[in-house]
């Protein structure tokens, strides 16, 4: 995108970048925690995803950062590879492989995912966001932000965490969560239509400021918020401590074959998740821009190389942050780039203030985003289209909610392939028989492949010859 067109949308992009920043911050920290990596590694990946990937990418609205879908791979790899610095070598190699994928035009793979699966992915993620944020909203936050798996690291699952809320409700956290939710809904439904000032200053920013003020003024009272229920950004005491949070790859371990296996796994999974997110983001884009997928793979690869070199987690384009960007009115990739700079500036200069933000306020922001993704009207719309669209849509949602994101997508894709084969079997040919002449005509479909062989042979076997 040209500089002129980016600068022309500053009024929309800057407010959106602030919202994305507040959404990204706890997710970066939570995914790092779930991955068994240093907390600052998640922040590094968020910064690189915003600045480096944002600058190279051709996506107007996509936002990149550490992804929950990679957390299990990262957690296992850190242990098997003998430490985090050895793992960083795999991240750098994975980035190089992604660049190669982009140069080989592998981005075309993203075009082969059915729209029903993409819509199911968006809806499933929306439902998952709602289910995962309810415990944080009420002050029961034993599971890290950003965990998208049904079975949680704390021994519970998505639904058991909700069932146990009644035993762990925190009054102050819940109260400020509801205040934030009211502000967000009031801003979205009423105030945003009253004047430009309410469009320039986004509701999430107001909710966060109110949350910080609530936290400050209720300290020492019965409505005070437990420090465990606040954002936890590492606070360096001096410049040396800050620089000490960066890690660097141990390239002496590059000959370990396990590192190459991990790198290839990361490259494949990160590329797939990115391509799916690109498809979903383009569908949400009100202006229907089309992202160049090969360029996106190159951008993601460059981001992973940089992230790995300075101690960050592997990253992908992420639909939660991208959808928050779209819903906040962003128009260009300036929003993504600025959100990266906000992450950098905030952890350098404002970590103490960030640590005053209640998690329930951020949960309220994510609840609104989740509801917009999982719009109930979409279920009826998909059902009305056809069962061939509705079944993969539902299967994708169930897989995402009850297993995790990647399994849900593959389940929906498998069902879609089965539906295609079934319809191909049904529509391979047209059979007619002339009553007088007993002439039989079999008219084949315009395109016939080996998928149609069974149906045609079955029809021929049933013909009774005189």
C-alpha positions in Angstrom: 0.0 0.0 0.0 1.3 3.5 -0.8 2.3 5.9 1.9 -0.3 8.4 0.8 -3.2 5.9 1.2 -1.9 4.8 4.6 -1.7 8.4 5.9 -5.2 9.2 4.5 -6.7 6.8 7.1 -4.7 7.9 10.2 -8.0 8.9 12.0 -9.3 5.4 11.7 -6.1 3.5 12.2 -4.7 5.1 15.3 -7.7 4.5 17.5 -7.9 0.9 16.1 -4.3 0.3 16.9 -4.9 1.2 20.6 -7.7 -1.4 20.8 -5.6 -4.1 19.1 -2.8 -3.2 21.6 -5.0 -3.8 24.6 -6.3 -7.1 23.1 -2.8 -8.2 22.1 -1.0 -7.5 25.4 -2.6 -10.1 27.6 -2.7 -12.6 24.8 1.1 -12.2 24.2 1.7 -12.8 27.9 -0.8 -15.7 28.2 0.5 -17.6 25.2 4.1 -17.2 26.5 3.0 -18.7 29.8 1.1 -21.5 28.2 4.1 -22.2 26.0 6.5 -22.6 28.9 8.6 -19.7 27.5 9.7 -16.4 29.2 6.8 -13.9 29.4 8.8 -11.3 27.6 9.2 -13.7 24.6 5.4 -13.2 23.9 5.8 -9.5 24.0 8.8 -9.7 21.6 6.7 -11.8 19.1 3.9 -9.2 19.4 6.2 -6.3 18.6 7.8 -8.1 15.7 4.4 -9.2 14.4 3.3 -5.6 14.4 6.3 -3.8 13.1 8.2 -6.3 10.9 5.4 -8.4 9.5 3.1 -5.4 9.3 5.6 -3.5 7.2 6.3 -6.3 4.8 2.8 -7.9 4.5 0.3 -7.0 1.8 -2.6 -7.4 4.2 -4.5 -4.2 5.1 -6.1 -5.5 8.2 -4.3 -8.6 9.3 -2.4 -8.5 12.7 0.3 -11.0 13.6 1.7 -12.2 16.9 2.2 -15.3 19.0 -0.5 -17.9 18.3 -2.2 -20.2 20.7 -2.2 -22.9 18.0 1.6 -23.2 18.4 1.7 -23.2 22.2 1.6 -27.0 22.5 4.3 -27.4 19.9 6.5 -24.8 21.6 6.0 -26.3 25.1 7.0 -29.8 23.9 9.9 -28.5 21.8 11.5 -26.5 24.6 11.8 -29.6 26.7 12.9 -32.0 23.9 15.5 -29.6 22.4 17.3 -29.0 25.7 16.3 -25.4 26.4 14.8 -22.2 25.1 17.9 -21.0 23.2 18.1 -24.2 21.3 14.4 -23.8 20.4 15.1 -20.4 19.0 17.3 -22.0 16.4 14.2 -23.9 15.2 12.2 -20.7 15.1 14.8 -19.0 12.8 14.9 -22.0 10.5 11.1 -22.1 10.4 11.1 -18.5 9.3 13.6 -19.3 6.5 11.4 -22.2 5.4 8.3 -19.9 5.3 10.2 -17.5 3.0 11.0 -20.4 0.7 7.3 -21.5 0.8 6.3 -17.9 -0.3 8.9 -17.9 -3.1 7.6 -21.3 -4.3 4.0 -19.8 -4.5 2.7 -22.1 -1.8 0.3 -19.4 -0.7 -2.2 -20.8 -3.2 -3.1 -23.5 -0.7 -5.2 -21.1 1.3 -7.7 -20.7 -1.6 -8.7 -24.4 -1.4 -10.4 -24.2 2.0 -14.2 -24.1 1.7 -16.0 -21.0 2.8 -18.2 -23.1 5.1 -15.0 -24.1 7.0 -13.7 -20.5 7.1 -17.1 -19.2 8.5 -17.1 -22.1 10.9 -13.6 -21.2 12.0 -14.6 -17.5 12.7 -17.8 -18.6 14.6 -16.0 -21.3 16.5 -13.3 -18.8 17.6 -15.9 -16.4 18.6 -17.7 -19.0 20.8 -14.3 -20.1 22.2 -13.4 -16.5 23.1 -16.6 -16.1 25.0 -16.3 -19.4 26.9 -12.6 -18.8 27.8 -13.1 -15.2 28.9 -16.1 -15.9 31.3 -13.8 -17.1 34.1 -11.5 -14.1 33.6 -14.5 -11.8 33.7 -15.6 -13.1 37.1 -12.1 -13.4 38.6 -11.5 -17.1 38.2 -8.4 -16.9 36.0 -6.5 -20.2 36.6 -6.0 -20.7 32.9 -3.6 -18.4 30.9 -5.0 -15.9 28.4 -4.8 -17.2 24.9 -5.2 -20.9 25.6 -7.5 -22.3 22.9 -7.5 -26.0 23.9 -10.5 -27.7 25.4 -8.3 -29.6 27.9 -6.5 -27.0 29.9 -3.0 -27.1 31.5 -4.6 -26.7 35.0 -6.4 -30.0 34.7 -9.8 -28.5 33.9 -11.6 -28.0 30.6 -13.4 -25.1 29.0 -16.7 -25.9 30.6 -15.5 -27.1 34.0 -13.8 -23.7 34.5 -17.2 -22.0 33.9 -19.0 -24.5 36.3 -16.5 -23.7 39.0 -16.9 -19.9 38.8 -19.5 -19.8 41.6 -16.8 -20.9 44.0 -14.3 -18.2 42.9 -16.3 -15.1 42.0 -14.3 -12.0 42.9 -16.6 -9.1 43.7 -14.3 -6.2 42.7 -13.2 -7.9 39.4 -16.8 -8.8 38.5 -18.0 -5.2 39.2 -15.4 -3.5 37.1 -15.9 -6.1 34.4 -19.6 -5.2 34.2 -18.8 -1.5 34.2 -16.4 -2.0 31.3 -19.0 -4.1 29.4 -21.6 -1.4 29.8 -19.2 1.2 28.6 -18.3 -0.9 25.5 -22.0 -1.5 24.6 -23.0 2.1 25.2 -20.1 3.3 23.0 -20.8 0.7 20.3 -24.6 1.1 20.1 -25.2 4.8 21.1 -22.2 7.1 21.5 -20.3 6.1 18.3 -23.3 7.5 16.3 -23.4 10.8 18.2 -20.2 12.4 17.0 -16.7 12.1 15.6 -15.1 12.4 19.1 -16.7 9.1 20.1 -15.3 7.5 17.0 -11.8 8.9 17.5 -11.7 7.8 21.2 -12.6 4.1 21.2 -14.8 2.5 23.9 -12.1 -0.1 24.8 -9.6 2.7 25.7 -12.2 4.4 27.9 -13.0 1.0 29.6 -9.3 0.4 30.3 -8.8 3.8 31.8 -11.9 3.4 34.0 -10.5 0.0 35.0 -7.2 1.4 36.0 -8.9 4.2 38.0 -11.2 1.7 39.7 -8.1 -0.4 40.7 -6.3 2.6 42.1 -9.2 4.0 44.1 -10.5 0.8 45.6 -7.1 -0.5 47.0 -7.5 -1.4 50.6 -11.3 -1.8 50.4 -13.5 -4.8 50.1 -13.9 -4.1 46.4 -10.1 -4.1 45.7 -8.8 -6.4 42.9 -6.4 -9.2 43.7 -3.0 -8.5 42.1 -3.2 -12.0 40.5 -6.2 -10.7 38.5 -4.3 -7.9 36.9 -2.0 -7.8 33.8 1.5 -9.0 34.7 4.2 -7.4 32.5 7.8 -8.0 33.6 9.2 -4.8 35.2 12.9 -4.3 34.6 14.7 -2.2 37.3 17.2 -0.7 34.8 18.4 -0.8 31.2 20.6 -3.8 31.9 17.6 -5.8 33.3 15.5 -4.9 30.3 18.2 -6.0 27.8 18.6 -9.2 29.9 15.1 -10.2 28.9 16.2 -10.9 25.3 17.5 -14.4 24.5 19.6 -15.5 21.5 19.7 -18.7 19.5 22.3 -21.3 20.3 23.4 -22.0 16.7 25.9 -24.6 17.9 22.9 -27.0 18.2 21.9 -26.6 14.6 23.2 -30.1 13.7 20.6 -31.6 16.0 18.0 -33.3 13.7 15.3 -32.7 16.2 15.7 -29.0 15.7 15.1 -29.4 12.0 12.0 -31.5 12.6 10.6 -28.9 15.0 11.4 -26.1 12.5 9.6 -27.9 9.7 6.6 -28.6 11.9 6.5 -24.9 13.0 6.8 -23.7 9.4 3.9 -25.9 8.2 1.6 -25.2 11.1 2.3 -21.5 11.2 1.9 -21.2 7.5 -1.4 -23.0 7.5 -2.8 -21.0 10.4 -1.7 -17.8 8.7 -3.3 -18.7 5.4 -6.6 -19.6 7.1 -6.5 -16.3 9.0 -5.8 -14.4 5.8 -8.9 -16.1 4.2 -11.0 -15.3 7.3 -9.8 -11.7 7.6 -10.5 -11.0 3.9 -14.0 -12.3 4.4 -14.5 -9.9 7.4 -13.0 -6.9 5.5 -15.8 -4.5 4.7 -13.9 -3.3 1.6 -13.2 -6.9 0.4 -9.5 -6.4 -0.2 -7.6 -9.6 -1.3 -4.4 -10.3 0.6 -1.5 -11.6 -1.6 -0.9 -14.9 0.2 2.7 -15.6 -1.1 3.8 -12.2 0.1 2.1 -13.0 3.4 4.2 -16.2 3.8 7.4 -14.2 3.1 6.4 -11.6 5.6 5.6 -14.2 8.3 8.9 -15.9 7.5 10.8 -12.7 7.9 9.0 -12.0 11.2 9.9 -15.5 12.6 13.5 -15.0 11.6 13.7 -11.7 13.5 11.6 -13.0 16.4 13.8 -16.1 16.8 17.0 -14.1 16.6 16.1 -11.8 19.5 14.3 -14.4 21.7 10.6 -14.2 20.7 8.0 -16.9 20.2 7.0 -18.0 16.7 4.2 -16.0 15.2 1.4 -16.2 12.7 -1.4 -13.9 11.5 -4.0 -14.2 14.3 -7.7 -13.9 13.7 -8.6 -12.6 17.2 -6.4 -9.5 16.8 -7.3 -9.1 13.2 -11.0 -9.1 13.9 -10.5 -6.6 16.7 -8.7 -4.5 14.2 -11.5 -4.7 11.7 -14.3 -4.1 14.2 -12.4 -1.0 15.5 -12.6 0.6 12.1 -9.0 0.2 10.8 -8.4 0.9 7.1 -4.8 0.1 6.5 -1.8 -1.8 7.9 -0.7 1.3 9.7 -2.9 0.1 12.6 -1.0 -3.2 12.9 2.4 -1.4 12.7 1.4 1.2 15.3 0.1 -1.5 17.7 3.6 -3.1 17.5 5.2 0.2 18.5 2.7 0.7 21.3 3.7 -2.7 22.7 7.4 -1.7 22.5 6.9 1.7 24.0 4.6 0.5 26.8 6.9 -2.3 28.1 9.9 0.0 28.1 8.2 3.1 29.7 4.9 2.1 31.2 5.1 -1.5 32.6 3.9 -0.3 36.1 0.8 1.3 34.6 0.0 -1.7 32.4 0.1 -3.8 35.5 -2.9 -1.8 36.9 -5.2 -3.1 34.2 -7.8 -5.6 35.5 -8.0 -8.8 33.4 -11.8 -8.6 33.7 -11.8 -5.3 31.7 -9.8 -7.0 28.9 -12.2 -10.0 29.1 -15.1 -7.6 28.5 -13.4 -6.3 25.4 -12.9 -9.9 24.1 -16.5 -10.9 25.0 -17.8 -8.2 22.7 -15.4 -9.3 19.9 -16.4 -12.9 20.4 -20.1 -12.1 20.1 -19.6 -10.3 16.9 -17.7 -13.2 15.4 -20.2 -15.8 16.6 -23.3 -13.9 15.4 -26.4 -16.1 16.1 -27.9 -15.0 12.8 -25.1 -16.8 10.9 -26.3 -20.2 12.1 -29.7 -19.7 10.4 -28.1 -18.3 7.3 -25.8 -21.3 6.9 -28.7 -23.7 7.5 -30.9 -22.0 4.9 -28.2 -22.2 2.3 -28.0 -26.0 2.3 -27.0 -29.0 4.4 -23.8 -29.3 2.4 -22.7 -25.9 3.8 -24.2 -26.3 7.3 -22.7 -29.6 8.2 -19.0 -28.7 7.7 -19.8 -25.3 9.4 -21.1 -27.0 12.5 -18.4 -29.7 12.6 -15.7 -27.0 12.4 -17.3 -25.2 15.3 -17.6 -28.3 17.4 -14.0 -29.3 16.7 -12.6 -25.9 17.7 -14.7 -25.7 20.9 -14.1 -29.3 22.0 -10.6 -30.0 20.8 -8.7 -27.0 19.4 -8.4 -24.7 16.4 -6.4 -26.8 14.1 -8.3 -30.0 14.8 -11.6 -28.2 14.2 -10.4 -26.9 10.9 -9.2 -30.3 9.7 -12.5 -31.9 10.9 -14.5 -29.4 8.9 -12.2 -29.9 5.9 -12.6 -33.7 6.1 -16.4 -33.4 6.2 -16.3 -30.9 3.2 -14.3 -33.4 1.2 -16.8 -36.1 2.0 -19.7 -33.9 0.9 -17.9 -33.0 -2.3 -17.3 -36.7 -3.1 -21.0 -37.5 -2.3 -22.3 -34.8 -4.5 -19.9 -35.8 -7.2 -21.2 -39.4 -7.0 -24.8 -38.1 -7.3 -24.2 -35.7 -10.2 -21.8 -37.6 -12.4 -24.4 -38.4 -15.1 -28.0 -38.2 -16.4 -29.8 -41.4 -17.3 -32.7 -41.6 -19.8 -34.6 -44.5 -21.5 -36.8 -44.1 -24.6 -40.0 -46.0 -24.0 -40.7 -46.9 -27.7 -37.2 -47.6 -29.0 -35.9 -48.8 -25.7 -32.9 -46.6 -26.4 -30.8 -45.8 -23.4 -28.8 -42.6 -23.1 -26.3 -41.8 -20.4 -25.1 -38.2 -20.5 -22.0 -37.5 -18.5 -21.4 -34.4 -16.5 -19.2 -31.7 -18.0 -16.2 -32.8 -16.0 -15.9 -36.5 -15.0 -13.1 -37.9 -12.9 -12.3 -41.2 -11.1 -14.6 -39.9 -8.3 -17.5 -40.5 -10.6 -16.5 -44.1 -11.6 -18.5 -45.8 -8.9 -21.8 -44.1 -9.7 -21.5 -44.7 -13.5 -20.6 -48.4 -13.1 -23.5 -48.9 -10.7 -25.8 -47.4 -13.3 -24.5 -49.6 -16.0 -24.8 -52.7 -13.8 -28.5 -52.0 -13.3 -29.3 -51.8 -17.0 -31.4 -54.8 -18.2 -30.4 -55.8 -21.7 -33.0 -57.5 -24.0 
